[in-house]
Amino acid sequence: MEKTLIEIGAGKGLGNAVARKFAENGYKIVLLARSEAHLKEYQEEFGKKGYDVDIYPVDVENQDQLKETLDKIKAQYSDIDTVHYNVGVTLPDSECEINEKVMAKRYQTDVIGAYQVIQAFANDEFAQKKGNILITGGGLAMYPMTAYLPLSMDKAALRAMVIAEHNEWQEKGLYIGTVTVTNTIGYTEGYEPDTIAGKFWELFMKREDAEIVY
């Protein structure tokens, strides 16, 4: 029976690397990102490798749009096995003015979007299917920096949410876990997108701990 991965936050870095890892292991892939043009490029790239990929443009900053898209996907695909939330604003604070409005907007993207995904899939039906919800975490949750203050706060909140939800659902059969990435993906040796994707696959295969810190 075919299984489906929902990749929220597709992109040429980690998002597509995780999607490729699952596609290599026989999964149908559903890619979500803001840019429909980019999604079509990714769909073509995956298609050339023989992977079955559908695409859905969505902006996770828009709560209603994200909910509508998740509802549509749940109705269309009965074989969803794994959902990966890989969205976050990683810009240094020096690149824009940080104020309460920016902080709230970042929190929606970094945390509330993930919360909406968990709320959409964390249920008894998905637990009975041994479903998986994977979240991309960050080392700033444990080692905060003033140069990345919103992201530090958001990754800490995200990590707390994953651990709490993991403890709630683990015995019921639903797995929720995070890879806490402690360095910049794609810019540091050992932190290549495919390497981190391998850590997500390890998390997925073991289905034990709430977190891998890498």
C-alpha positions in Angstrom: 0.0 0.0 0.0 1.3 3.4 -1.0 2.1 5.9 1.8 2.2 9.7 1.5 4.5 12.3 3.0 3.2 15.8 3.4 6.2 18.2 3.3 5.2 21.7 4.6 8.0 24.1 3.7 9.4 22.6 0.5 12.6 24.2 -0.7 16.0 23.4 -2.3 17.5 22.9 1.2 16.2 20.6 3.9 12.5 20.4 2.8 13.2 18.8 -0.5 16.0 16.7 1.0 13.6 15.1 3.4 11.0 14.7 0.7 13.6 12.9 -1.5 14.6 10.6 1.3 11.0 9.5 1.7 10.4 9.3 -2.1 13.5 7.0 -2.4 11.7 4.7 0.0 8.5 4.5 -2.0 6.5 7.4 -0.6 4.2 9.6 -2.6 5.1 13.2 -1.9 2.9 16.3 -1.4 4.9 19.5 -1.3 3.6 22.7 0.2 5.3 26.2 0.0 4.3 29.8 -0.6 5.5 30.0 -4.2 3.6 28.0 -6.8 6.3 28.7 -9.4 8.9 27.2 -7.2 6.7 24.2 -6.4 6.2 23.5 -10.1 10.0 23.5 -10.5 10.4 21.0 -7.6 7.6 18.9 -9.0 9.4 18.7 -12.4 12.7 17.9 -10.7 11.2 15.1 -8.7 9.3 13.8 -11.7 12.5 13.4 -13.6 13.6 11.0 -10.9 10.4 9.0 -11.3 8.9 10.3 -8.0 5.1 10.9 -7.6 4.6 14.5 -6.4 1.6 16.8 -6.0 1.9 20.4 -5.0 -0.2 22.9 -2.9 0.8 26.6 -2.6 0.1 27.9 0.9 1.2 30.7 3.1 1.5 29.5 6.7 1.2 33.1 8.0 -2.4 32.9 6.9 -4.1 30.7 9.5 -7.3 30.3 7.6 -5.5 29.5 4.4 -3.4 26.9 6.1 -6.4 25.3 7.8 -8.3 25.1 4.5 -5.3 23.6 2.7 -4.7 21.0 5.4 -8.5 20.1 5.4 -8.3 19.7 1.6 -5.3 17.5 1.8 -6.7 15.3 4.5 -9.9 14.8 2.4 -7.9 14.0 -0.8 -5.3 11.6 0.6 -6.4 8.6 2.7 -2.9 7.2 2.9 -1.1 10.0 4.7 1.6 8.4 6.9 4.0 11.3 7.8 3.8 15.1 8.0 6.9 17.2 8.2 6.7 20.9 9.3 9.8 22.7 8.0 8.9 26.4 8.1 10.7 29.1 10.0 12.1 32.6 9.5 15.8 32.3 9.9 16.9 35.9 9.0 19.2 37.6 11.5 17.5 40.5 13.4 19.8 43.0 11.9 18.1 42.6 8.5 14.8 44.2 9.7 13.4 46.2 12.5 12.2 43.9 15.3 9.1 45.1 17.1 6.0 43.4 18.7 4.2 43.1 15.3 7.2 41.4 13.7 7.5 39.1 16.7 3.9 38.1 16.5 4.2 37.5 12.7 7.3 35.4 13.2 5.6 33.4 15.9 2.7 32.5 13.6 5.2 31.2 11.0 7.6 29.5 13.4 5.2 28.0 16.0 1.5 28.5 15.4 1.7 27.0 11.9 3.3 23.9 13.5 0.6 23.9 16.2 -2.1 24.0 13.4 -0.5 21.0 11.8 -0.4 19.0 15.0 -4.0 19.9 15.7 -5.0 18.8 12.2 -3.4 15.4 12.5 -3.1 14.5 16.2 -6.2 12.4 16.5 -7.2 8.9 17.3 -7.6 8.0 13.6 -4.0 9.0 12.8 -2.7 7.3 15.9 -4.4 4.0 14.9 -2.6 4.3 11.6 0.8 4.8 13.4 1.1 8.2 11.9 4.1 10.5 12.3 4.5 14.3 12.7 8.0 15.6 12.3 9.1 19.1 13.1 12.4 20.9 12.2 13.8 22.4 15.4 16.8 24.6 16.1 19.7 24.8 18.5 18.6 28.3 19.4 16.0 26.7 21.6 18.8 25.7 23.9 21.4 28.3 23.1 19.5 31.6 22.4 21.2 34.6 20.8 20.2 38.2 20.9 21.1 38.4 17.2 18.3 36.0 16.5 15.9 36.8 19.4 12.5 36.0 17.8 13.9 32.8 16.3 15.5 31.8 19.7 12.2 32.4 21.5 10.1 30.6 18.8 12.4 27.5 18.6 12.2 27.2 22.4 8.4 27.3 22.2 8.4 24.9 19.3 10.6 22.4 21.2 8.4 22.6 24.3 5.3 21.9 22.2 6.8 18.9 20.5 8.0 17.3 23.7 4.7 17.9 25.4 2.7 16.5 22.4 5.1 13.6 22.1 4.5 12.6 25.7 0.7 12.9 25.2 0.5 10.8 22.0 3.3 8.3 22.1 1.5 5.5 24.0 -1.5 5.9 21.7 0.5 5.1 18.6 1.0 8.6 17.1 4.7 9.6 16.9 5.6 13.3 17.2 9.3 14.2 17.1 11.9 16.9 16.2 15.4 17.1 14.9 17.0 20.0 16.8 19.6 21.3 14.3 22.5 23.1 16.1 24.2 24.6 13.1 23.4 26.3 9.8 22.0 23.8 7.3 23.9 23.9 4.0 26.7 26.1 5.2 28.6 24.0 7.7 30.4 20.7 7.0 28.3 17.8 8.4 25.1 19.9 8.2 24.3 19.3 4.5 20.5 19.0 3.8 20.9 15.3 2.9 22.7 14.7 6.1 20.0 16.3 8.2 17.4 14.5 6.1 19.1 11.3 7.2 18.6 12.3 10.9 14.9 12.8 10.2 14.8 9.3 8.6 16.5 8.0 11.7 13.9 9.7 14.0 11.1 8.4 11.8 12.4 4.8 11.8 13.0 4.6 15.5 9.8 6.4 16.6 11.1 6.5 20.2 12.5 9.7 21.5 10.9 13.1 21.1 14.1 14.7 19.9 17.4 14.1 18.1 19.9 16.9 18.9 22.4 17.2 16.0 
